[in-house]
Amino acid sequence: MTTACRQGCGACCIAPGINTPFYGMPAGKAAGEPCLHLNEHFQCVLFGDPRRPEVCSSFQAEEAVCGSNRADALERLTWLEIASLPLAR
């Protein structure tokens, strides 16, 4: 079930990496690095803006991913980021 984003969370703007360039971040962003567009209230200032990356616009806030609080969200999204990395050979 998709829910509204939790106010003051911003975990999805910190934990995952974005490998493609986007407005203000021509090299993308590394996992664990706060997005340039995350404000001091942990809100995306590009929300609803066409310059917002597609990966961000398509993110669905779900309890299974975001947990019940900001700490859960950071932990779960960080785990998902690490689990999705290709295995080193």
C-alpha positions as CSV (number, residue, x, y, z in Angstrom):
1,M,0.0,0.0,0.0
2,T,1.4,3.4,-1.0
3,T,1.3,6.1,1.6
4,A,2.1,9.8,1.6
5,C,5.7,10.7,2.4
6,R,6.5,11.2,6.1
7,Q,7.1,14.9,6.9
8,G,10.7,15.6,7.9
9,C,12.0,12.2,6.7
10,G,14.1,12.7,3.6
11,A,15.6,9.1,3.8
12,C,14.9,8.5,0.1
13,C,16.9,11.7,-0.7
14,I,19.9,10.4,1.3
15,A,20.3,6.6,1.3
16,P,20.1,5.6,-2.4
17,G,22.6,6.6,-5.0
18,I,21.6,8.2,-8.3
19,N,23.9,7.2,-11.2
20,T,22.5,9.6,-13.8
21,P,23.1,13.4,-13.9
22,F,20.2,15.6,-12.8
23,Y,19.5,19.3,-12.2
24,G,22.3,20.7,-9.9
25,M,24.1,17.4,-9.6
26,P,25.7,16.7,-13.0
27,A,27.6,13.6,-11.6
28,G,24.5,12.2,-9.9
29,K,24.8,11.5,-6.2
30,A,26.5,8.8,-4.1
31,A,24.6,6.5,-1.8
32,G,24.4,8.1,1.7
33,E,25.0,11.6,0.3
34,P,22.1,14.0,0.9
35,C,20.7,15.4,-2.3
36,L,21.5,19.0,-3.0
37,H,17.8,19.7,-3.2
38,L,17.0,18.3,0.3
39,N,16.2,21.3,2.6
40,E,16.8,21.7,6.3
41,H,13.3,20.3,7.0
42,F,14.2,17.1,5.1
43,Q,11.9,18.0,2.2
44,C,12.7,17.9,-1.5
45,V,12.6,21.4,-3.0
46,L,12.1,19.9,-6.4
47,F,8.9,18.0,-5.5
48,G,6.5,18.5,-8.3
49,D,9.2,20.2,-10.5
50,P,9.9,18.6,-13.9
51,R,13.6,18.9,-13.1
52,R,13.2,16.3,-10.4
53,P,14.8,13.0,-11.3
54,E,12.4,10.3,-12.7
55,V,13.7,7.8,-10.2
56,C,12.6,10.2,-7.4
57,S,9.3,10.9,-8.9
58,S,8.5,7.2,-9.3
59,F,9.5,6.3,-5.7
60,Q,6.5,4.9,-3.8
61,A,6.6,5.5,0.0
62,E,5.4,2.1,1.4
63,E,5.6,0.9,5.0
64,A,7.6,-2.1,3.9
65,V,10.3,0.2,2.5
66,C,10.0,3.2,4.8
67,G,9.1,1.5,8.1
68,S,7.3,3.4,10.9
69,N,9.8,6.3,11.4
70,R,12.7,8.1,9.8
71,A,15.4,5.9,11.4
72,D,13.6,2.8,10.0
73,A,13.5,4.4,6.6
74,L,17.2,5.2,6.5
75,E,18.1,1.7,7.7
76,R,15.8,-0.1,5.2
77,L,16.7,2.1,2.2
78,T,20.4,1.8,3.0
79,W,20.1,-2.0,3.2
80,L,18.2,-2.0,-0.1
81,E,20.9,0.1,-1.7
82,I,23.7,-2.2,-0.5
83,A,21.7,-5.4,-1.4
84,S,21.2,-4.1,-4.9
85,L,24.9,-3.5,-5.7
86,P,26.4,-5.9,-8.2
87,L,28.7,-8.5,-6.7
88,A,32.4,-7.9,-7.1
89,R,34.1,-10.6,-9.0
